[in-house]
Every structure is written in structure tokens, then in C-alpha cells.
Amino acid sequence: MSSYNEKVMDHFKNPRNVGSLDDADGIGEVGNISCGDIMRIYIKVDQEERISDIKFQTFGCGAAVATSSMVTEMAKGKTLEEALQMSNKDVASSLDGLPPVKMHCSNLAADALHDAIKNYRERKQAEVALA
């Protein structure tokens, strides 16, 4: 853990937005078989297509927890389009960097968010098709 900076350690020790949303509008889940990290992100979306609430559950290393925490902080209040623009590099930069061997963790965080938005849009499209 000593190779992590202070900001990463703060998000690891005091993660923000941990948990699940029973009434989530979208759920994204990604994993990395080689390192064993698994992330699940839950989103609530308001009428203006803005992320009004977001939670995460992560099984993985300190960097995986920290990037999950950071991506939820970054995405909350953003429109879906703004959230889709967030990249793995944005997540790592917001944490003031990650050790090179842990950069894949930031990939998972952004991917899980993008997957939750995709899931939300698929659900919404299915509702429209059924109406």
C-alpha cells in the first residue's frame, strides 16, 4: 500500500458512495480475471438525464476501491453524456495518479460507469418498446 499517494489512500480508507441502490435505473458490472477485481456500479437518473445518485460495490485491491469511489464522486450530478466522456485517465488523474501496475483498476471504474449507463439506456428503450 505504500506506493499509493495520499488521495488514493483516502478514497480507499474512506470510500464514498459505497453500497447498492435497490431501485437503480442502471447497473454496470465489470471484472478483470487476471487480478480478480470486480466492480458493480448502480445509478439513478433524473428527468434531465442526470445522475442523481450513484453507489458502488467493489471486490478488489485498494486501487480498485479508490477508483470506484472516485468515479462515483466524479459522475454524481453529471449528465449521462458528460459521464460517458469520463475516461480511465480522468479517474487516475483525479486521484493524483496510480502506480503503473494499478492503472488497469481505473479502466474498470470508467468501464463500470459506462456499462451502467448502457444498461439504463437499454432498459429505457425496452420500456418504450413495450408501451
The 8 nearest C-alpha neighbors of each residue, nearest first, counted from 0:
[[1, 2, 3, 61, 8, 4, 62, 60],
 [0, 2, 3, 4, 8, 5, 98, 7],
 [3, 1, 0, 4, 98, 97, 5, 8],
 [4, 2, 1, 0, 7, 8, 97, 5],
 [3, 5, 7, 6, 8, 2, 95, 97],
 [4, 6, 8, 7, 9, 3, 95, 10],
 [7, 5, 9, 8, 4, 94, 10, 95],
 [8, 6, 10, 9, 4, 5, 65, 94],
 [7, 9, 11, 5, 6, 10, 12, 4],
 [8, 10, 6, 12, 11, 7, 13, 5],
 [11, 9, 65, 14, 13, 7, 8, 12],
 [10, 12, 65, 8, 9, 14, 61, 64],
 [11, 13, 9, 10, 8, 14, 65, 61],
 [14, 12, 10, 9, 11, 15, 8, 68],
 [13, 15, 10, 68, 11, 12, 17, 65],
 [14, 16, 68, 17, 13, 10, 72, 71],
 [17, 15, 54, 55, 18, 68, 53, 71],
 [18, 16, 55, 54, 15, 56, 14, 19],
 [19, 17, 54, 55, 56, 16, 20, 41],
 [18, 20, 54, 55, 41, 21, 56, 17],
 [19, 21, 23, 22, 41, 54, 18, 42],
 [22, 20, 23, 19, 41, 24, 18, 43],
 [21, 23, 20, 24, 43, 25, 19, 42],
 [24, 22, 20, 43, 25, 42, 41, 21],
 [23, 25, 43, 119, 42, 44, 22, 26],
 [26, 24, 119, 115, 118, 42, 23, 41],
 [27, 25, 115, 41, 40, 118, 42, 28],
 [115, 28, 26, 114, 111, 40, 39, 112],
 [27, 29, 39, 111, 38, 40, 26, 114],
 [30, 28, 38, 111, 37, 107, 39, 27],
 [29, 31, 37, 36, 38, 32, 107, 28],
 [30, 32, 36, 33, 35, 34, 37, 29],
 [31, 33, 35, 34, 30, 36, 37, 29],
 [32, 34, 31, 35, 36, 30, 103, 37],
 [33, 35, 32, 36, 31, 59, 60, 30],
 [34, 36, 32, 31, 33, 59, 37, 30],
 [37, 35, 59, 31, 30, 58, 34, 38],
 [38, 36, 30, 58, 57, 29, 59, 35],
 [39, 37, 57, 29, 28, 56, 30, 58],
 [38, 40, 28, 56, 27, 55, 57, 111],
 [41, 39, 55, 27, 26, 54, 111, 112],
 [40, 42, 26, 54, 53, 23, 25, 20],
 [43, 41, 53, 25, 23, 52, 24, 44],
 [44, 42, 52, 24, 23, 51, 50, 53],
 [43, 45, 50, 49, 51, 48, 24, 42],
 [44, 46, 48, 49, 47, 51, 50, 43],
 [45, 47, 48, 44, 49, 51, 50, 43],
 [46, 48, 49, 45, 78, 44, 50, 79],
 [49, 47, 45, 46, 78, 44, 79, 50],
 [48, 50, 78, 47, 44, 77, 45, 79],
 [51, 49, 44, 76, 75, 77, 52, 43],
 [50, 52, 44, 43, 76, 49, 45, 75],
 [53, 51, 43, 50, 42, 75, 54, 44],
 [52, 54, 42, 41, 71, 43, 75, 16],
 [55, 53, 16, 41, 18, 17, 19, 40],
 [56, 54, 40, 17, 18, 39, 19, 41],
 [55, 57, 39, 18, 38, 17, 40, 19],
 [58, 56, 38, 37, 64, 59, 39, 55],
 [59, 57, 37, 36, 38, 56, 60, 64],
 [58, 60, 36, 63, 57, 37, 35, 64],
 [59, 61, 63, 62, 64, 36, 58, 104],
 [60, 62, 64, 63, 11, 65, 59, 0],
 [63, 61, 65, 64, 60, 66, 104, 101],
 [62, 64, 104, 60, 66, 61, 65, 59],
 [65, 63, 67, 61, 62, 11, 66, 57],
 [64, 66, 11, 10, 62, 68, 67, 63],
 [67, 65, 69, 63, 68, 105, 64, 108],
 [68, 66, 64, 108, 70, 65, 69, 63],
 [67, 69, 65, 15, 14, 66, 71, 70],
 [70, 68, 66, 72, 71, 67, 65, 73],
 [69, 71, 73, 67, 72, 68, 66, 74],
 [72, 70, 74, 69, 73, 68, 75, 53],
 [73, 71, 69, 70, 74, 75, 68, 15],
 [72, 74, 70, 71, 75, 69, 77, 90],
 [75, 73, 71, 77, 82, 72, 70, 76],
 [74, 76, 50, 77, 72, 73, 71, 51],
 [77, 75, 50, 51, 49, 74, 78, 52],
 [78, 76, 74, 49, 75, 50, 81, 82],
 [79, 77, 49, 81, 80, 48, 50, 82],
 [78, 80, 82, 81, 49, 48, 83, 77],
 [79, 81, 83, 78, 82, 84, 77, 48],
 [82, 80, 78, 84, 83, 79, 77, 85],
 [83, 81, 79, 84, 85, 80, 74, 77],
 [82, 84, 80, 85, 81, 113, 79, 116],
 [83, 85, 81, 82, 86, 80, 79, 113],
 [86, 84, 82, 83, 89, 109, 81, 87],
 [87, 85, 89, 88, 109, 84, 90, 106],
 [86, 88, 106, 105, 90, 89, 109, 91],
 [87, 89, 91, 86, 90, 92, 105, 106],
 [90, 88, 92, 86, 87, 91, 93, 85],
 [91, 89, 93, 87, 88, 92, 105, 70],
 [90, 92, 96, 88, 94, 93, 89, 105],
 [93, 91, 95, 89, 96, 94, 90, 88],
 [94, 92, 90, 95, 91, 89, 96, 69],
 [93, 95, 91, 92, 96, 6, 7, 90],
 [96, 94, 92, 93, 91, 6, 97, 4],
 [95, 97, 91, 92, 94, 98, 93, 4],
 [98, 96, 102, 91, 101, 99, 3, 95],
 [97, 99, 101, 100, 102, 2, 3, 96],
 [100, 98, 102, 101, 97, 103, 96, 104],
 [99, 101, 98, 102, 103, 97, 104, 62],
 [102, 100, 99, 98, 103, 104, 97, 62],
 [103, 101, 104, 99, 105, 100, 97, 98],
 [102, 104, 106, 101, 105, 107, 100, 87],
 [105, 103, 63, 107, 102, 106, 101, 62],
 [104, 106, 87, 108, 107, 103, 66, 102],
 [107, 105, 87, 103, 104, 108, 109, 110],
 [106, 108, 110, 104, 105, 109, 111, 29],
 [107, 109, 105, 111, 67, 110, 106, 66],
 [110, 108, 112, 87, 111, 106, 107, 86],
 [109, 111, 107, 113, 112, 108, 114, 106],
 [112, 110, 27, 114, 108, 28, 113, 29],
 [113, 111, 115, 109, 114, 110, 40, 27],
 [112, 114, 110, 116, 115, 111, 83, 109],
 [113, 115, 27, 111, 117, 112, 116, 110],
 [27, 116, 114, 26, 25, 118, 112, 117],
 [117, 115, 119, 113, 118, 114, 25, 120],
 [116, 118, 114, 120, 115, 119, 121, 113],
 [117, 119, 115, 121, 25, 116, 120, 114],
 [120, 118, 25, 116, 122, 117, 121, 24],
 [119, 121, 123, 117, 122, 118, 124, 116],
 [120, 122, 124, 118, 123, 119, 125, 117],
 [123, 121, 125, 119, 120, 124, 118, 126],
 [124, 122, 120, 126, 125, 121, 119, 127],
 [123, 125, 121, 127, 126, 122, 120, 128],
 [124, 126, 128, 122, 123, 127, 121, 129],
 [127, 125, 123, 129, 128, 124, 130, 122],
 [126, 128, 124, 130, 129, 125, 123, 122],
 [129, 127, 125, 126, 130, 124, 123, 122],
 [128, 130, 126, 127, 125, 124, 123, 122],
 [129, 127, 128, 126, 125, 124, 123, 122]]
